[in-house]
Amino acid sequence: MAGGTSGARILGAALVAAMLAGCAGSGSEEPPLDTFTAEEIYKRGEFELESTGEPEEAIRYFSEVERLYPYSEWAKRALIMQAFSYHKAQEYESARSAAQRFLDFYPGDEDAAYAQYLMALSYYDQIDEVGRDQGLTFQALQAMRVVIETYPDSEYARSAILKFDLAFDHLAGKEMEIGRYYLKKGHYTSAINRFRVVVQDFQTTTHTAEALHRLVEAYLALGLTNEAQTAGAILGYNYQSSPFYDDSFRLLKGRGLSPEASGESWLRTVYRQVVRGEWL
């Protein structure tokens, strides 16, 4: 698709490029593209991608193949290459549009999995730092899930799984950032609500240990010792080697407390599920 091409293929594209550029080199305008075959225009687009690395001209040629030869095999190839080229140019909305057209026209094609992956990637590659709005992260998660569930045996499913996990972790990071802000400001209930989301909804991410430790801090600040002890108990069971557990243990010990399940809060339910395996 957009991968490595043989020397013969590049040479063929170069010959087409020379044909298209010949008149321009002698002071004339490029011949009208409709005087060339679909294959010749397509190969010119490939040549632009492979020789210059600049996708803009490639997009023009691939678009012309689709316009001039809309029902040809070359138009189908050109459409998926449009999606790839738009993504390479960081024109993500156009990349999604081209990929969606490919899926609409050729849902059973062997490149349909790649088109769906390009759609997901166009969302994923727009995910910015944690502090920004996370709407694109949700869209990336949804699109990656489609790749994983619809094309589980494709070469793109494994990459989609990895990026799904990273995007999921990114959302948890957003919750942690807000929770830490509230905790620092002394808004303990608001902080607890954010850390609770991480513990309940993002248990598989890298942020869970810290979320449990911050819950110990926040609950102790509110004088809710049962909840603090239970958070410490879950932290100790799952992350005993974590420095966050060491910090929580010292905090609890400083109050004459120990990490143990106590009381009947939402954390006690998590404790039953995670530690005792009571998934009710």
N, C-alpha and C positions, 0 to 999 in steps of 0.2 A: 504494500500500500504506500506508505510514505517512507518505508525503510530503504535499505541499501539496494542499489540497482547495478546491474552488470555493466561492464565497460561497453558492450555492444549497444545496450539500451541508451546509455548516455551519449554514445556516438550518434545514434539515430536521432535523438532529441537535438543534438548539436547541429546536425545537418538540417533539420527542420528550422531551427533557430536561424541558421545562416540564410536559408531561403527567405524567411520572413524579414530578416534584417538587410538583405542584399540591396534592395532599392533604397532603403534609408541611408546605407553607407555611401551611395553614389549621389546623394542629394535629393532623392525622391522620398515620398511618404511611403509608409508600410502598405503593401497591397491589402485590399479589403479582406478581412478574415473569412468572409463567405466564399472566397475563391479557393480556400484550402479545405481539406477533408477534416472530419471530426478527429481522426487519429493524429493528424499533423498539428492541429491546434492544441490538442491534449498534451502531446509530447513537448510542445513549446512551453506549456505550463510546467511540466515536470522539469524541463531544463532550467527554467527560471528558479525553481525551488532548489535544485541540486547544485547549480553553478554559482548563483549569487547569494542564496540563503535569504533573499528578500521575497516575502510572500505576496506583496501587493500586485505585482505584475502577473504572478501565477494565478491569483484569484481572478484577474481579468480574463485570462485565457480559459480557465476552467468554466467561468460563467458563460463565456461565449459558446463553448461546446454545448452547454445545456440549452442555451437560447437558440442556436442554429440547428442543432440536431437533437431535439428534445426526447425522441423515443429510441435513440440508439444506445447500444451497449456502452459507447464512449461517454454518453451523457450521464449514465449511471456512475461510471468511474469518476467522471469529473465532479459529480455532486459530492461524493464522499471526500474527494480531494479539496473541494471548496471548504468543507467543514474543517478539515485538517489545517488548511492554509489560513483560514480566519482565526483559528485557535492560535496558530503560530504567530500571527500578527497581533494577538491579544485583543481581537475584536470578538469578544466572547458571546455577545448577543447574536451577532451574525453567524458565529459558529454553531450556536444552538439551533438557529433557524434552518441552516443548511442541513444539519444532522437530522432535525425533525422531518424535513421534506424527504430526506432519504428513507427514513423509517415509514413515512406515509406511503411512498411510492413503491418501496421494495422491502416490505416487512419480513419476508422470508429469505432475503439474500444473505450470503455468507458474511457480508460486511455489516449486517444489521447490528451485531454485537458491538462492533467498533464504533458505529454511529451512536449507539446508546452510551457507550463509554465516553466518547467525545463530549456528549451533552453533560454527563456527570462531571467530567474533568473541567468543563468550562465554568461550572459553578465552584468546584473545589479550588481552582487556581485563582479565584477572586476572593477567597477567604483571607482577610487581612489580620492584623494583630488583634489580640483578644479584646481590646477596648472598643472595637467597632461594633456596629449592629450585626447581629448574628443570623439575620434572615437568610443570607446566602449559605450559611453553614447548614441550616435546616434543609434547604433545597439541594445542597450537595449530598447530604445524607439520604434524602429520598431518591435522588437520581442514582446514587451508588447502589442502593438497595435494589433498584430495578435491574441493574446489571447483574448483581449477585443472584437474584431470584429467577430472572428470565433466561440468563445465559450462564448457568453455573459451571458448565464444562468448557467455557471459552477461555482463551488465554488472558482475557481482561478481568475475569472474575477475581483472581488472586490479588491483582493490583487494586481492584475496587474494594475488596475486604480490608486491605491495609489502609487505604485512604478513608474508608468508613470509620475505622477505629480511630484514626488521627483526628477526623472531624468531630467525632463523638467526644474525644478528649478535649478538643478545642471548646466545645460547649460547656463542659464541666469547668474548664479554666475560666470562662466568663462568669459563671456562678461564684467561683472562688474569689475572683477579683472583687466582685460587688460585696460578697460576704466579708472579706477582709476590711473593706472600706467601712462598712457599718460597724464592725467590731472595733476598729480603731476609734470611731466616733462615739462609741459607747451605746450604739443602738443595738442592743443585744438581741432583742426579739427578731428584728429584721435580719440580723446576721445569721441567727439560728435557722430562719426560714431558707436562706440560701444554702447553708451547709447541709440542711436536711435534704434538699433537692439532690445534691451530689451523692449523699449516702444512699438515698432511696432509688434514684433514677440513673446514676452514673457509677454504679459500684465497680464496674470493670475498668475504670479509668485510673490514671496515675495520681489523681487528686484525692482519692478516698481517704487515705491515711491522714492527710493534713486536715480534711474536712472534719474527721472524728476528733482530732486534737483541738481544732478551733471550737468544736461543740463543748469539749471539756472546759475550755477557757470561758466561753460565753455562759454556760450553765453555772459554773462556779461564781462568776461575776453576779449572777442573779440569785445566788444562794440555793439553786436547785441541785442539791448534792446527789440525789438518786439518779437523775439524768446524766450528770457529769460522770458518776461512777460507771454507769452502763456504757456510755460512749467509750470510756477508758477500757472497759472489759472487751468490747468489740475490737477496739484498736489493738489491744494486747493479743487477742486470739489470731488476728489476721496479719498484723504488722509488728510483731514483737521486736524484730531487728531494726525497725524504723527509728530514726532519731525523734520522730514525732511521738512515738510511744514513750521514749525516755523522758521527754518534756512533760507529757501528760502524767506519767507516773510520779514525777517530782512534784507537780502541782497538787495532785491528789494527796500524796504523802504529807505535803506541807500543811494540809488541812486535817490531817489525821484520818484520811480516807484511803481506800484501796480500790483498784479497778475490779468491779464485780457488778453483776446484773442486779439491779435494785429498782423497786417501784414498778409502775405499770404504764410507762410512757410509750410513745411510738418507738423509741429506741429499744425497749424491752421486746417489742415485736420483732424488730430487726435482729436482736440477739437470739431469739428463739429460732428464727429462720436460718441465720448465718452460722451460729455456733452449734445449735442443737438439731438443726435440720428439720424443724417443725414447720413445714410450708403449708399453712392452713388456708 
